[in-house]
């Protein structure tokens, strides 16, 4: 994995971007919990794609969130990043908050998106299935809402990456996580709805929506709503998986996503 410090919009944004693998370019937009690092699912994607993983502005060490006034700005930012990196069109996969960004990018800037994968995406609000308030839930409550098996290997690995191995790294991780949530709040608080429902029918890219059967953040009605509003979209639900299905059920996830992305 190669990390590059990239300046966008005349250095208004200074962001960390990871690239790995070779093949068709795929932009991966991470969730509210932050940059995925060398997660197994990123490595799996890189077996058949050139994977580009930017850290969102305001997350970790990436700057520029103060230049983002709304969802249109984030879509235009990612279009500019794609073009600045020398790509005309890319496949896009977005998870969680990144799914919201990916859907907006595909709706607002359809010319740069080839295929679209939305994994447990935020972006809609259904009164009959309210989304828990991420900014109110305690750590253990959020853990139970996120994972099918909060005690399982995938969940524990995610926790260890957030917590670090000593007091100093744990303290730094807490500060980083607080900063990430603050940046995410610009799009998810008080509710994660910025009018995306009106724009989903504008998406032209072939789209796969993936949800986890045990996701208590983005529950089943949201996957169905996304799939019904995007023309021609297909919905897949992964059993024994929560909000991060590619971590808890790697093989089952790629059984569907690999076939969708690895077209001739």
C-alpha positions in Angstrom: 0.0 0.0 0.0 1.4 3.3 -1.1 0.4 6.4 0.9 0.5 9.8 -0.9 -0.1 13.3 0.4 -2.2 15.0 -2.2 -3.2 18.7 -2.4 -6.6 19.5 -4.0 -8.1 22.8 -5.1 -4.8 24.7 -4.8 -3.9 23.2 -1.5 -7.2 24.0 0.1 -7.3 20.3 0.9 -4.3 18.2 1.9 -5.4 14.5 2.1 -3.9 11.1 2.5 -4.6 8.7 -0.4 -3.6 5.0 -0.4 -3.2 3.2 -3.7 -2.6 -0.5 -4.2 -3.1 -3.2 -6.8 -3.4 -3.0 -10.6 -6.2 -3.1 -13.1 -9.4 -1.2 -13.5 -9.4 1.8 -11.1 -11.8 1.6 -8.1 -12.3 4.5 -5.7 -13.1 3.2 -2.2 -14.8 5.8 0.1 -14.6 4.8 3.8 -17.2 5.0 6.5 -17.7 7.3 9.5 -15.4 5.2 11.6 -12.4 6.3 9.5 -9.7 5.1 7.1 -9.6 1.3 6.8 -5.9 0.9 6.5 -4.7 -2.5 5.3 -8.0 -4.2 5.9 -8.4 -7.7 4.3 -11.2 -6.5 2.1 -9.1 -3.7 0.7 -6.4 -6.3 -0.1 -9.0 -8.5 -1.7 -10.2 -5.7 -3.9 -6.6 -5.0 -5.0 -6.3 -8.5 -6.5 -8.3 -7.3 -9.5 -8.3 -3.5 -9.3 -6.2 -0.5 -8.8 -7.7 0.6 -5.5 -7.7 4.3 -4.5 -8.5 4.9 -0.9 -8.6 8.6 0.1 -9.1 9.7 3.7 -12.1 12.0 3.8 -11.4 15.7 4.5 -11.4 16.3 8.2 -10.6 12.6 9.0 -7.3 11.6 10.5 -4.6 13.8 9.2 -6.5 15.0 6.1 -7.5 18.6 6.1 -10.1 20.8 4.3 -13.4 20.0 6.0 -13.7 23.7 6.7 -14.0 24.3 2.9 -16.9 21.9 2.7 -20.3 23.6 3.1 -22.6 20.8 2.1 -23.1 17.6 0.1 -22.6 19.2 -3.3 -19.1 20.3 -2.2 -18.1 16.8 -1.2 -19.3 15.4 -4.6 -17.4 18.1 -6.5 -14.4 17.5 -4.3 -14.3 13.8 -5.2 -14.8 14.5 -8.9 -11.8 16.8 -8.8 -9.7 14.3 -6.9 -10.5 11.6 -9.5 -9.5 14.0 -12.4 -6.4 15.2 -10.6 -5.2 11.6 -10.2 -5.5 11.2 -13.9 -8.7 9.1 -14.2 -11.6 9.8 -16.6 -13.9 7.2 -15.1 -13.7 4.9 -12.1 -15.7 2.2 -10.4 -16.8 3.5 -7.0 -17.5 1.6 -3.8 -18.7 3.5 -0.7 -19.4 2.1 2.8 -21.6 3.8 5.4 -20.9 7.5 5.2 -18.8 6.8 2.2 -21.8 5.1 0.6 -23.7 8.4 1.0 -20.8 10.2 -0.7 -20.6 7.6 -3.5 -24.3 7.9 -4.3 -24.1 11.7 -4.4 -21.0 11.5 -6.6 -22.8 9.1 -9.0 -26.0 11.3 -9.1 -24.3 14.7 -9.4 -21.3 13.8 -11.5 -22.4 10.7 -13.5 -19.7 11.0 -16.2 -16.9 9.9 -13.8 -18.6 6.8 -12.3 -18.6 3.4 -14.2 -20.0 1.0 -11.7 -21.3 1.7 -8.2 -21.3 -0.4 -5.0 -23.1 1.0 -2.0 -22.4 -0.9 1.2 -24.7 -0.1 4.2 -25.1 3.4 2.9 -26.3 6.4 4.9 -28.2 9.2 3.1 -31.9 8.4 3.6 -34.3 8.8 6.5 -37.4 6.6 6.9 -39.8 7.6 9.7 -40.8 4.0 10.1 -37.2 2.8 10.6 -35.3 5.6 12.4 -31.5 5.4 12.4 -29.9 5.4 15.9 -28.0 8.6 16.8 -24.3 7.8 16.4 -23.4 10.8 18.5 -25.5 9.7 21.4 -24.7 6.0 21.5 -22.0 4.9 24.0 -19.1 2.8 22.7 -20.6 -0.5 23.7 -24.1 0.4 22.3 -22.4 1.4 19.0 -20.5 -1.9 19.0 -23.7 -3.9 19.4 -25.4 -1.9 16.7 -22.5 -2.3 14.2 -21.6 -6.0 14.4 -23.5 -9.2 14.0 -21.1 -10.7 16.5 -19.6 -7.9 18.7 -17.2 -10.5 20.3 -16.1 -12.0 16.9 -12.7 -11.7 15.3 -13.7 -8.9 12.9 -15.2 -6.7 15.6 -12.2 -7.2 17.9 -9.7 -6.5 15.2 -11.6 -3.2 14.4 -11.5 -2.3 18.1 -7.8 -3.0 18.4 -7.1 -0.8 15.5 -9.0 2.0 17.1 -7.6 1.5 20.6 -3.9 1.0 20.0 -1.6 -1.0 22.1 -0.5 1.4 24.9 -1.8 4.4 26.7 -0.3 6.9 24.3 -1.6 5.3 21.2 -5.0 4.7 22.8 -5.2 8.3 23.7 -4.3 9.3 20.2 -6.9 7.0 18.8 -9.6 8.5 21.0 -8.6 12.0 19.7 -8.6 10.8 16.1 -12.0 9.1 16.5 -13.5 12.3 18.0 -12.2 14.3 15.1 -13.6 11.7 12.6 -17.1 11.9 14.3 -17.0 15.7 14.3 -16.3 15.6 10.5 -19.0 13.0 9.9 -21.5 15.1 11.9 -21.4 17.7 9.1 -23.4 15.1 7.0 -25.0 12.8 9.5 -26.3 15.1 12.3 -29.0 15.6 13.4 -30.2 13.1 10.9 -28.4 11.6 7.8 -30.7 13.1 5.2 -29.5 15.8 2.8 -32.1 15.3 0.1 -30.4 12.3 -1.5 -33.7 10.5 -2.1 -34.6 13.1 -4.8 -31.2 12.5 -6.6 -31.0 8.7 -6.5 -33.1 8.4 -9.7 -30.4 10.4 -11.6 -27.8 7.7 -11.1 -26.9 6.1 -14.4 -24.2 3.7 -13.3 -25.0 0.0 -12.8 -25.5 -0.3 -9.1 -25.2 -3.0 -6.4 -26.5 -2.3 -2.9 -25.1 -4.5 -0.2 -26.5 -4.7 3.4 -25.8 -6.9 6.4 -28.8 -8.9 7.7 -27.9 -7.9 11.3 -27.1 -4.2 10.7 -28.8 -2.2 13.4 -27.7 1.1 12.0 -28.8 0.8 8.4 -31.6 -1.7 8.7 -33.3 -3.7 5.9 -35.8 -1.0 4.8 -32.9 1.3 3.8 -31.3 -1.2 1.5 -34.7 -1.7 -0.1 -35.3 2.0 -0.4 -31.9 2.6 -2.1 -32.4 -0.2 -4.5 -35.9 0.9 -5.4 -34.9 4.5 -6.1 -31.8 3.8 -8.3 -32.8 2.7 -11.8 -31.9 -1.0 -12.3 -30.1 -1.4 -9.0 -29.8 -4.8 -7.4 -29.9 -5.5 -3.6 -27.9 -8.2 -1.9 -28.2 -9.0 1.9 -25.3 -10.8 3.6 -26.3 -13.2 6.3 -24.6 -13.2 9.7 -23.2 -9.7 9.0 -23.8 -6.2 10.5 -22.8 -2.8 9.3 -19.4 -3.9 8.0 -20.4 -7.1 6.0 -17.1 -7.2 4.1 -15.2 -7.6 7.4 -17.5 -10.2 9.0 -18.3 -12.2 5.9 -15.4 -11.6 3.5 -16.1 -14.6 1.1 -19.8 -14.1 0.9 -19.3 -10.4 0.3 -17.0 -11.0 -2.6 -19.1 -13.7 -4.1 -21.5 -11.0 -5.0 -19.3 -7.9 -5.3 -16.5 -9.6 -7.2 -18.9 -10.9 -9.9 -20.5 -7.4 -10.2 -17.1 -5.6 -10.5 -15.1 -8.1 -12.5 -16.9 -7.8 -15.8 -15.2 -7.9 -19.2 
